[in-house]
Structures are given as structure tokens and as C-alpha cells.
């Protein structure tokens, strides 16, 4: 078959299209195979982009500051691991943002459990003084003078920021549009650049990784979607298929959003899996069609080998073998939570190998998924269940998150 035979005016039958896509996935580079995958209509979101492809995110150019007058940022910082946050200031090297950057005046910032992990240095990668916060929403206060930044934002525009600050833009992963697993990924705060996060009155950020929230979405709802939203939307879209039976483990800050996405993606069954029977009514209100108590041995045995895909949103130790047993042959258990570095989960390979079940990780989501996720959330009225705290009560907010008593996301208001 010549390449021209695939792109002519003839319309492929569904069966022929499926064969083409299967072969393309096997023999073509991912970027070409992805172009053909739309022929089968296998995307559970049902929302194929109708706009031109987004420009690929590139690191800002290295330039001299536009001026030499520093700008003071007022923030809340942990000065040492496990200490309460305290008011703290730092200085940006210039009043105006350099090429490739914008300044965002922060109005809201979500509090994520990973912020607690970082404050505690539970992963061993934090740097202090530490200014957490990566679920950021606000208004553009200043835009760099370069044409790219000027074309994307104007002063006064509403904008939002998530976990990822940048990627190299030049590696195999970036070329494959998998910027979230770029080996040179940078995050909103901490990391090699000792960057500062969103528990502050403003932030200076690479314009490529600043997004525009939909007009109809409340600012207090946008922030959590930039973390919990992308973290659950992307794997459900990637691994789930319409008509499948899908499970969501953990009905918390991630899980309650995952249930809403799963309910909107056309899966035949959406099952909430939790240790807490008391969460059943709420889980059903978020879109679950059934509820499975993971500590009920009889119920778990009855549900064995019945799921196509399960999303594990729990950030602590997980009984992996018990969850794998719920999967049909060749089913997928996707894990998105990150436990503390001293927590280990065990795996008995007999739970996975004989039935060819897959245990995979999923981290954040590709760059292109952010705008898609926000649009999908607006279309299907998907929003986090939140509690709003004034920024001055930041330590009380962190205590609720640390104690797992938030229902289900906390958002700081500045």
C-alpha cells in the first residue's frame, strides 16, 4: 500500500480504519500513528479538537533583564521541613518580566497533598525556604515585550498555572508530545532552580505554561483542575475506552474529580472503590454507578476479574495484588499517587503475569491535554468540591489537608 492510498478522498470503513490504526501503532512513529488514531473514534472524551494544533512549548530565551529594579513578592514560606508557614518576601530581579514570561497577580491557589509532602520534605527534593503552591489562578499583571508573549496574553486577562513550569522542548519525549516525562522537566516550585510557588501575591512564569481558563468557570474551581484535573483526566482518556467498566480507587481530592470525568466519558460502569463505606452516597453523587468496599473480602472476591481499567488515586501504600485481581485479562491498573519515599508497596507477580495485566504509572498529562481538560470540564460541568480559606489562614488549611479532613480540595483566596 502506498502512502497516498491512506490519504486520498476514499472514506475508509470502520473495519479498514481499525486495521490501519493497528498497523500504524505498530510500525509508525507515535506522532504519525496518533494522526491516524482518530479514524476509529476510540477517544472516550468524545471531544476531538477542531482547532489548529497548539504550538509546542519551548523554554524562554536567555536574555538580560528588561530593567534592574527589583520587584518584591509577598509570600508564605516554610523555612525548615515540617515547620508552619510564615509570611516571607523575596525579590524578582526586574520590575518587568523578561522575554518569554508573564507576571500573574494571584487571586486563588489550591492546596494539594503534595504541598504537604514538600513541606515535610517527604520525597527528599524540597529546598528551603520553600514557597509551595501549584494550583494557581489570577490575572495577568505584566507581559514581556516579545511577540510570542504579547500574542498570547494581555494585561488583565485571567490565567491559570499547574504543576509543570517547563520542559526542554528538544528531547524525544518532547518531540512525542509527552512533555510531562521530559527528563529535564521543571516544576512550579523547588527543583534545581529553587523556584517559588503560588502561596504568594504574584508569580513570574514562563508564558508557554500559562493557560487560559474557560470564561464560564469560577476561578476558585480552576486551580484544583490544574493539578487533580489533569492528573485524572489524562490517564482516563489514555487507558479507558467507551463501554468499559472502570474503577476509581480513593474518593478524595483526586478521586472525586476522577469519578466525574469517568461518568462523562461514556464508560458502561463507573465503580468507586474505597475503604470507607460512609463515602458511598457522595461517590454516587459524583457519578459512580456502583460502590465497592475494598476491605470487604467477599465483595472484592465477587468483583474479581471484572474491570477493564482501574485508576488508583491513593498517595499512600496500596495493596497492589488485591487491586490487580479486580482486572480482567489484559486490564490496566494506572497509579497516579506518589507516596512518601519510605513507603513501599509489594507486588506478587502471579497477580499480573499469567493474566497479562498491566500496572502503569501516569504523571500529570501532556501539554495538549490541559486546554482539552478545561474545555471538557466546562462542557460537562465538572468541578472540584472545595472549601475556601483566606490566605492568612494557610496553616489551618494545611492541617486539614494533612489530616485528610478536607472535603475535597482546599483553595486559598488572596
N, C-alpha and C positions, 0 to 999 in steps of 0.2 A: 504494500500500500504506500503510495506516495504521500508526502506531507500535504500536498494540495488537495488530496482526497478527503482530508479531515476538515477543511475549512471552506469548502465550496458551498453553493446555495442549497444543496440537498439537505433535508431535515432527517436526522438520524432517528430511528425507532428507539424506544426506551431500552430494549434489549441490546441493540447495537451500541447505544451510548454507554451502557454499563460495561460492555466488553472493552470499548475504547478507554474508558476511565481506568478499568482494572489494569490494562496493559500499560497505560501511561504512568500509573502509580509505581509499576514495577520497573519500567525501563527508562523513564524520562526523569530529568532533574525535577525536584519538588516544585520549583517555580513554574515549570511548564505543565506539570501534572495538575497543579492547583487550578490552572486556567481551564482545564478540561473537566474538572470535578463537578462544575456547575451543571453539566449535562444531565446528571441523574437526579437532581433535586434532593440530595441527601442531607442538606443542612437543616437541623431541627429548628433553627430560629425562623426559617421561612422568610427571612428578610435579606434577599440578595442586594448588595449595594448597587445603586443605579447611578452613582456619580463617578467621576473620573478617579482613578487610583490616587491615594494620598502621596505627596512627596515623601521620600524616605527621610527619617530623622538623621541629621548629621551633627557632630559636635560643633559648638560655636567656634568661630575663628579665634585664634590667639592674637589679640590686639592690645594696644596700650589703652588704659582707662580714658574715657572721654573728658575727664577732669580730675583734679587731685583733691577735691573737697570731700572728706569722708561723710557718710550718712550713718546715723545711729539707728540701730534696730532694738526695740524693746521686746524682750522675750522672757520665757520661763525655762530654767535650765536645772538639770541635775548636776551638781558639782562633783559628786562622787557616786559610785554604784550604790543603789538602794536608798539613796537619800531623797527626802521630799524635794520637789521642785521649788525654786526660789526665783524672784524677779532678777533678771540679768540682762545686761546690754552688750552688744558687740557692734563693730563698725564695718561697714562696707567701704571699699577703697575709693569709691566715687559717688557723687550725688546722682548722676545719670547712669543707666545701665550700659555696659559695653555692647558691641555688636553681637547679635545672636541671643540677647537676653531681654527679659521684661521684669519690671518690679510689680509685685502684686500686693495690694493692701488687703490683708486677710480679714474676712468677716466671720468665717466659721472654720473649724478644724476638728475632725473626728478623732476620737481616742481609740486606738486599736490595741489588742492584747500584745501585739509585737512591740508597741511602745513600752509596755511594762517589761517585756523581755530585755529590751535595750537598756532601759534604766537600771535593771538588775544586772546588766552585762551577762545575761544567761547564755548567750551564744559566743561570748568571748571576742566580740568585734567592735564593741562600743568605744567611743573616745569622749573624754570629759574635759571641760564642761560639755554636757550633752543637751541639745535642744531637740526634743522629739517632735513628732507630728508629720504625717504624710497623707492626710485626707483633707486637702486644703481647698478652700473656696474663697473668692474675694473679687475685687475689681482691679483692673489694670491701672496702676498709678503712673507708670512711665514706660516708654517703649524705646528701644535702641534705634539709632538713626539708619541702620542698614535696611535695604529694600525688603528683604525677607521678613524681618520683624514687623516693619511698618505695614506690609501687606496682610499680615495675619491678625494683628491687634491694633486697636486704638485706645487711647486713654478713656477710662470709664467702662470699657467692656467687662462683662462678667467672665470669669475664667476659673479653671479648676486644675488641680495637680494631684498626682498619685504617688506611688512608691518609687517609680523609676525616674532618675534625673537624666540619664543618658546612656548611650551605647557607642561603640567605636565607629559604627557605620561602614566598616570595611572588611569585617571578617566573614566567614562562611555563614555563621548564624544570622548576622545582619542581612547578608545577601539573600538568605532564605526567608526573610521577614519574621525572624524569631529573635527579635531584639532583647526579649526578656531573659534569654540564656546566652547573651553575648558574654564572652569571658572577661570583658572589660566593662561590664555594667557598673553604673554608679547609681547610688540611691539618694533619696531626698535628703537624708541626714546621715552623719557619721561617715564611715568608709575612709578610703585613703585621702580624700580631700578635706576630711573633718568638717563636712558641710553642716549647715544649720537647718532645722526643720521648721514646721508650721505652728508651733506653740509660740507665736510671736505676732507683732502687729503688722509685719510685712515680710516678704521673702523675695530675693532676686533669683531668677530661674531661667534655664535655657528655654528659649521660646518654642523649640521643637517639641518639648514635652509638657507644654501647657495647652490645655484643651478648652473648648467652648461648651459649656453645658446647654442643654436644650432650654428654650425660653420658658416652657411650661413646668419646669422642675424647680422646686424650692431649694434654695442654697443649702439649708440645713440637711437636706436629703442627698445632695450631690456628693459631699465629702466621703461618706462611707462607701458609696458605689465605686469611688476611685481606688478602693482597696478591696473590700469584701465583694463588691460587684464584679470587678474584672477577674478576681481570683476564682469565682464560682461560675460566672458566665462562660469564660473561655474553655474550661475543661468539659462542661456540659455540652457546649457546641461541638467540641472536638471529638468526644468519645460517644455521645449519645446519638441515637437515630430515631426518627419518628416511629411510633408504635412500640418502642421498647419499654421494658419495666426497669425503672430507675430508682435507686435508693439514695438517700442523703443521711449520712451519719453525723449526729451532733446538731441539735436545734439551738444554736447560739448566734453569735454575731455574724458568722458566715452562713451557717445552715439555714437560718430563717430567710435569707435572701436567695440561697440556692433553691429552696423549695418553690419560691415564686417564679424563678426562671424556668425550672423544670416543668411547672404546671403550664407555663405559656409556650413551651417548645413542642407540644404535641406528643409527648410520651404517653403510652397507654396506661401506665400506672406510675404514680409518684409516691414512694413509701418513705416516711420519716422513721429513722432508726435512732433510738435514744435509750439511755439508761433510766430516764425519768418518765414514768407513766403520766405524771402530772402535766407534761407538756403536750399531751395528745390533742386537746382542744385547740390550742394555739397553732400546733403544726398543721392541723386541718384547715385552720383559717388562712394559713399561708399557701395552701394549695395541695397539701398531701391528700392522697386518696385512701391511704391506709397508714397504720402506725405499728411499728414493731419494737418491742421492748428487748433490748439487747441482752439483758440479764435474765430473761425468761427462757430457760433452756428448751422447753417444749415448743415455744413459739419459734425460736431460732431453728430448731430441727425441722419444723413444718415448712419453714421458708427456704430450706436448703436447695441450692441449685436452681433458683427461680429468677434471679436478677440478671439482666444484661449488663448493666453499668451501675456502679456504686461510687458516690463521691464522699470521701472521708474528710470532713472539715475540722475534726478534733485536733488540737495542737499539743496534746499530751500523749502518753503511752497508749498504744492501740493494740487490741487483741487481733492481730492481722489474720491468724488462721481462722478464727471464727467468722470474720467478715468475708474471707475468700471462699469459705464453704457456702456462702449465700449465692455465689455466682454460678450461672450456667457454664458449661464448657465454653472456653474462649471468651468468657466475660472479662470485664475490666474493673479493677478497683483503683481509683485515682485518688491520691492523697495530696492535700493542699496545705495542711497544717505543719508547723515547724516546732517540734518540742524543744525543751531546753537541752543543752549539749550533753548533759549527764543522763538523759532519759533514753532508754533503748527498748525497741520493740523486737520480739523474736519472731522468726518465721520457720515453719516446718515445711520443707519443700514439697512434701507429699500433698500439701494443701493446694499447690499451684501446678506442678509439672504434669501429673497424669491427665488433668483436665485442660491443660494448656490455658490456664487462666493467667491474666496479666496484672501485675502490680506495678503501677506507674506513678510518677510524680508530676505535678503540674504547678508551674510557678507564674504568678501574675497572669499576663496574657500578652500577645503580640501587640505592637503599636497600633495596627489597624483595628484591633478589637475594641479599643477604647471608645471611639466615636460610635461604633456599631452597638456596643453595650449600652451607652447612654440613650441612643435612639430607641433601642429595643425596650429599655426600661420605661421610657416615656410612653411608647405605643401601648404597652401592656400595664401601665400604672403600677410598676414595680418600684417599691421604695423601702428603705430600712425602717424598722420600728426604733425610734430614737428617744433619748432623754437629753434635754438641753441644759447645760450648765454654763453660768458665766465664767469667763476665763479666770477670774480671780479665785474661783473655787476648784482650780485644776487638781489639787491634791485629793480633794474629796471625790472627784470624778475618777481619778486613777485608782483610788481604793475600791470603788465599786467594780471596776474592770478587773483588778487584781483578785477580788473575792468572787468573781463570776456572778455578781448580782445585778449587772446591767441588763436591761431588757429593751433592745438587744444591742444597740450601739449608743455610745455617748458622744455628743457633739458639743464642743466649746464654742461659745459666742463671744466675739471680741468687739 
